[in-house]
Amino acid sequence: MRSNLIKFLLIAVSLYAIVYPFITEPPEQPEPEVIPEVIVEQPEVIQPEKPLHDVVLPDFAAIRDIATKKKRFFDFIKPHVEAENKVILQQRASIEIALMMLQFDESLTDVQSERVLKIFDLYKIDQKEISKESLKLALDRVDIIPKELALMQAANESAWGTSRFARIGLNFFGQWCYRAGCGMIPKRRADEAAHEVAAFKSVRASVTSYFRNINTHDAYRDLRAVRANLRAEKKEITATELTPGLMSYSERGEDYIEELNDMIRHNKAYFDEE
């Protein structure tokens, strides 16, 4: 009897061991740790803006010494300014000779007339006939711009040759244009604005455009009047005498004029260096 009981217990224990895994719930397994995906943002590759010209410019931004940078900039721009003034003096001489001949009742040759009418066209003088009055009007426009003034405006407007407009479009004078595709779109241009910053194929073209702008645009009529008075009084045409006539050149107005005059005074040593 006792042995049968022992056998029964052994069988019961064995059966319990067999069915135990099926009648009990397995312990909860911890959920696997979720490792957030780390997204590594690739830095945006900004492609350098390609120049709109083939001119090799000095790297003015790389010149750390201020005196050296100024000299390099003036040496780069000054020959073009001087060349433009030379051409203007030749044009002016043609006008003066034509005026003198008319004052003495002499007729102009066909070559002279053609040359004068071409100058009228360049300087936007709306006169179909060559007369004393039209020639006097031309003399107000066909005149030099002191190199000190042109150089200082170039330095100011182009940040000494380092601005985007100077590097990409050879625009050293901050000149605008109003035909789509005529130049570069300013990055901070207002949505309603339509102007662009003019682009040029050569430094000389940029300088020539600046001279034409000063000598023809109505905004600089006062500058031309002051210059004409200096001529009439046989006085020297100086940069600081003309700067007040540039009030419309910048939105800064009088502050711009004062800054130009300060720059002219502080850079005199560079103007006449060879």
Backbone torsions as a table, in degrees:
resi	resn	phi	psi	omega
1	MET	NA	-44.0	-178.6
2	ARG	-67.5	-39.3	-178.9
3	SER	-68.1	-34.2	177.7
4	ASN	-65.2	-37.3	178.9
5	LEU	-63.9	-41.3	-179.4
6	ILE	-64.2	-43.1	179.3
7	LYS	-61.7	-39.8	-179.6
8	PHE	-62.6	-41.9	-180.0
9	LEU	-65.3	-41.2	-179.5
10	LEU	-63.8	-41.6	179.4
11	ILE	-65.1	-41.2	-179.6
12	ALA	-62.7	-42.8	179.6
13	VAL	-63.2	-42.0	-178.8
14	SER	-64.8	-43.5	178.8
15	LEU	-63.2	-40.4	179.6
16	TYR	-62.1	-40.8	179.9
17	ALA	-63.5	-34.0	-178.0
18	ILE	-73.0	-43.4	-174.1
19	VAL	-89.2	-9.9	-175.9
20	TYR	-55.2	-46.1	-178.2
21	PRO	-61.3	-23.4	-175.4
22	PHE	-90.2	-15.3	-177.0
23	ILE	-108.8	2.2	177.5
24	THR	-118.9	147.7	176.9
25	GLU	-81.1	134.0	178.6
26	PRO	-66.7	148.9	179.1
27	PRO	-61.2	144.5	179.5
28	GLU	-62.1	131.5	176.8
29	GLN	-89.8	137.4	178.1
30	PRO	-63.4	138.4	178.2
31	GLU	-65.0	140.8	179.8
32	PRO	-62.7	143.0	-179.4
33	GLU	-68.5	129.0	179.3
34	VAL	-90.9	115.6	-179.9
35	ILE	-93.2	115.7	-178.3
36	PRO	-60.9	143.0	179.4
37	GLU	-74.3	127.6	179.9
38	VAL	-93.4	116.3	179.0
39	ILE	-97.1	115.5	179.8
40	VAL	-91.1	112.9	-179.6
41	GLU	-75.4	128.5	177.2
42	GLN	-79.0	132.9	178.6
43	PRO	-61.9	138.9	179.8
44	GLU	-67.5	127.9	179.1
45	VAL	-88.9	112.6	-178.9
46	ILE	-92.9	115.5	179.7
47	GLN	-74.6	131.7	178.5
48	PRO	-62.8	141.1	-179.2
49	GLU	-71.3	130.2	-177.0
50	LYS	-79.3	136.7	177.1
51	PRO	-61.4	150.9	178.3
52	LEU	-97.1	25.8	-177.0
53	HIS	-152.0	175.0	179.8
54	ASP	-112.5	13.7	-177.3
55	VAL	-81.1	134.9	175.2
56	VAL	-89.1	110.6	-177.0
57	LEU	-93.9	147.9	169.8
58	PRO	-61.5	147.7	177.8
59	ASP	-85.2	80.2	-175.7
60	PHE	-62.4	-32.8	-178.3
61	ALA	-65.5	-24.9	-177.5
62	ALA	-83.7	-9.7	-179.2
63	ILE	-86.6	111.5	-174.8
64	ARG	-85.9	-31.3	-179.4
65	ASP	-75.0	122.1	-173.9
66	ILE	-61.5	-45.7	-178.3
67	ALA	-62.7	-40.5	179.2
68	THR	-66.1	-42.3	179.0
69	LYS	-61.4	-44.9	179.9
70	LYS	-61.3	-45.5	-178.4
71	LYS	-63.1	-43.9	179.4
72	ARG	-62.5	-39.8	-179.1
73	PHE	-67.2	-47.6	179.8
74	PHE	-63.4	-41.0	178.7
75	ASP	-62.7	-28.7	-178.6
76	PHE	-78.9	-42.4	-174.6
77	ILE	-89.5	-36.0	-170.7
78	LYS	-56.5	-41.6	179.9
79	PRO	-58.9	-34.6	179.6
80	HIS	-71.5	-37.5	177.8
81	VAL	-66.2	-45.2	-179.5
82	GLU	-65.2	-38.4	178.8
83	ALA	-65.4	-39.4	179.4
84	GLU	-66.3	-42.3	178.1
85	ASN	-63.9	-34.4	178.4
86	LYS	-64.7	-44.1	178.0
87	VAL	-62.2	-41.3	-179.0
88	ILE	-64.3	-39.6	178.3
89	LEU	-64.8	-34.7	176.2
90	GLN	-67.4	-41.6	176.8
91	GLN	-63.8	-41.1	-179.5
92	ARG	-63.9	-39.4	179.1
93	ALA	-61.9	-38.5	177.8
94	SER	-62.6	-40.1	178.8
95	ILE	-67.5	-43.5	-178.6
96	GLU	-64.1	-40.6	179.1
97	ILE	-65.7	-42.2	179.0
98	ALA	-62.7	-41.2	179.5
99	LEU	-64.6	-43.0	180.0
100	MET	-62.7	-40.1	179.6
101	MET	-64.8	-41.4	178.5
102	LEU	-66.9	-36.3	178.7
103	GLN	-64.8	-25.5	177.0
104	PHE	-101.2	18.6	176.5
105	ASP	58.6	33.8	176.0
106	GLU	-101.8	146.2	-179.0
107	SER	-87.6	145.3	176.5
108	LEU	-79.9	148.8	174.3
109	THR	-74.0	165.5	178.2
110	ASP	-61.3	-38.8	179.2
111	VAL	-64.1	-43.0	178.2
112	GLN	-62.7	-46.0	-178.7
113	SER	-61.0	-43.5	179.6
114	GLU	-61.9	-41.5	-179.6
115	ARG	-65.6	-43.8	-179.0
116	VAL	-64.9	-44.0	-179.6
117	LEU	-64.9	-33.3	176.2
118	LYS	-65.3	-40.0	177.3
119	ILE	-65.7	-41.4	175.6
120	PHE	-54.7	-44.0	-178.5
121	ASP	-65.7	-43.2	-179.5
122	LEU	-61.0	-36.6	-174.6
123	TYR	-102.3	17.1	174.1
124	LYS	54.8	44.1	176.5
125	ILE	-95.4	107.4	-172.5
126	ASP	-81.9	70.6	179.3
127	GLN	-133.0	123.8	179.8
128	LYS	-86.0	-22.8	-179.1
129	GLU	-114.7	147.8	177.7
130	ILE	-91.0	115.5	-179.3
131	SER	-136.4	172.5	176.9
132	LYS	-59.1	-41.7	-177.4
133	GLU	-65.9	-44.5	-178.8
134	SER	-67.6	-33.7	178.5
135	LEU	-70.4	-37.8	176.7
136	LYS	-65.6	-38.5	176.1
137	LEU	-62.5	-40.0	179.5
138	ALA	-63.5	-38.0	-178.2
139	LEU	-63.7	-26.4	176.7
140	ASP	-68.9	-27.7	-176.5
141	ARG	-99.0	-37.1	-176.0
142	VAL	-86.0	83.5	-178.7
143	ASP	-154.6	165.2	-173.2
144	ILE	-74.1	163.8	166.1
145	ILE	-118.7	123.1	-178.3
146	PRO	-51.2	136.0	-176.5
147	LYS	-60.5	-31.9	178.6
148	GLU	-60.2	-39.5	-179.3
149	LEU	-70.7	-45.9	-179.6
150	ALA	-62.7	-42.6	-179.2
151	LEU	-65.7	-40.0	-178.3
152	MET	-72.5	-34.3	175.5
153	GLN	-68.1	-38.2	177.6
154	ALA	-62.8	-44.3	179.6
155	ALA	-64.4	-42.7	-177.4
156	ASN	-68.0	-47.7	-174.2
157	GLU	-73.9	-25.8	-176.8
158	SER	-106.3	6.5	-175.6
159	ALA	52.2	51.2	179.6
160	TRP	56.4	43.7	173.5
161	GLY	80.9	7.8	-175.6
162	THR	-101.8	-8.5	-175.6
163	SER	-67.9	157.8	177.6
164	ARG	-58.6	-41.6	-176.1
165	PHE	-68.2	-33.5	176.9
166	ALA	-72.0	-44.4	-176.3
167	ARG	-70.6	-42.9	-173.8
168	ILE	-87.8	-37.4	-174.1
169	GLY	-120.0	8.6	-178.8
170	LEU	55.1	28.2	178.7
171	ASN	-95.7	99.6	-177.4
172	PHE	-94.3	-2.5	-173.9
173	PHE	-123.1	12.8	176.6
174	GLY	62.7	31.6	-175.9
175	GLN	-79.7	139.4	179.3
176	TRP	-97.7	160.6	170.2
177	CYS	-140.8	163.7	-168.4
178	TYR	-129.1	16.9	175.9
179	ARG	-108.0	131.9	-177.5
180	ALA	-55.1	126.9	179.0
181	GLY	86.7	6.3	-177.4
182	CYS	-78.6	-11.2	-178.3
183	GLY	-168.1	-134.4	-176.7
184	MET	-114.6	139.9	178.8
185	ILE	-84.4	123.1	177.8
186	PRO	-61.4	138.2	-177.9
187	LYS	-67.1	-25.3	-179.2
188	ARG	-107.5	24.7	-179.7
189	ARG	-69.6	135.6	178.3
190	ALA	-62.6	150.5	-176.0
191	ASP	-57.8	-37.4	-175.9
192	GLU	-83.3	-7.9	-177.9
193	ALA	-77.8	152.0	-178.7
194	ALA	-124.5	-2.2	-176.1
195	HIS	-75.7	159.0	171.0
196	GLU	-127.2	166.8	175.2
197	VAL	-96.2	122.1	-171.6
198	ALA	-58.3	146.1	175.9
199	ALA	-118.3	145.1	-176.6
200	PHE	-127.7	157.3	179.9
201	LYS	-92.3	-13.6	179.5
202	SER	-147.7	157.8	177.8
203	VAL	-66.2	-39.0	-179.8
204	ARG	-62.1	-40.2	178.3
205	ALA	-62.0	-37.0	177.9
206	SER	-64.9	-44.3	-179.8
207	VAL	-66.1	-44.0	179.7
208	THR	-59.9	-42.8	179.1
209	SER	-62.8	-39.9	177.9
210	TYR	-62.0	-45.5	179.6
211	PHE	-62.0	-42.8	179.4
212	ARG	-63.0	-39.7	-179.6
213	ASN	-60.8	-50.2	-179.6
214	ILE	-63.8	-36.7	-173.1
215	ASN	-86.8	-6.5	-177.1
216	THR	-128.3	-28.5	-172.9
217	HIS	-72.9	140.2	-179.5
218	ASP	-60.4	-26.6	-177.8
219	ALA	-63.3	-20.7	-176.3
220	TYR	-113.9	26.1	178.3
221	ARG	-61.7	-39.3	179.8
222	ASP	-63.8	-39.5	177.9
223	LEU	-59.9	-45.6	-178.4
224	ARG	-66.5	-33.6	178.5
225	ALA	-66.6	-43.1	177.3
226	VAL	-61.6	-43.6	180.0
227	ARG	-62.4	-41.7	179.3
228	ALA	-64.2	-38.9	177.8
229	ASN	-65.3	-39.6	176.9
230	LEU	-62.9	-39.3	176.8
231	ARG	-62.7	-46.9	-177.3
232	ALA	-62.5	-34.2	-179.7
233	GLU	-89.5	4.8	179.6
234	LYS	56.3	39.9	177.5
235	LYS	-103.8	160.0	179.5
236	GLU	-69.2	138.7	176.5
237	ILE	-88.7	105.4	-175.9
238	THR	-107.2	158.0	-177.0
239	ALA	-62.0	-47.4	-175.0
240	THR	-70.1	-19.6	174.7
241	GLU	-72.9	-28.2	-174.9
242	LEU	-95.3	-20.6	-175.0
243	THR	-57.0	-35.1	178.4
244	PRO	-58.7	-23.3	178.9
245	GLY	-78.3	1.7	179.3
246	LEU	-102.9	21.0	-176.6
247	MET	-56.4	-32.6	-177.5
248	SER	-88.1	-1.8	-176.5
249	TYR	-70.8	-30.1	-178.2
250	SER	-134.4	148.8	175.9
251	GLU	-65.3	-15.7	-178.6
252	ARG	-77.7	-12.2	173.3
253	GLY	58.5	-122.0	-175.5
254	GLU	-62.4	-34.1	177.8
255	ASP	-61.8	-37.0	178.3
256	TYR	-65.4	-43.2	179.7
257	ILE	-62.4	-45.0	179.5
258	GLU	-62.4	-40.2	179.7
259	GLU	-64.7	-42.5	177.7
260	LEU	-60.9	-44.8	-179.8
261	ASN	-62.2	-40.2	177.0
262	ASP	-63.2	-42.9	179.5
263	MET	-64.3	-39.2	178.7
264	ILE	-62.4	-43.4	-179.0
265	ARG	-66.8	-39.8	-173.9
266	HIS	-80.5	-9.9	-176.0
267	ASN	-119.8	18.5	-178.7
268	LYS	-56.2	-35.3	-175.7
269	ALA	-62.9	-21.7	-176.1
270	TYR	-92.2	-17.9	-168.9
271	PHE	-67.0	-38.9	-173.9
272	ASP	-104.3	9.4	177.6
273	GLU	-68.8	141.6	177.2
274	GLU	-90.6	NA	NA
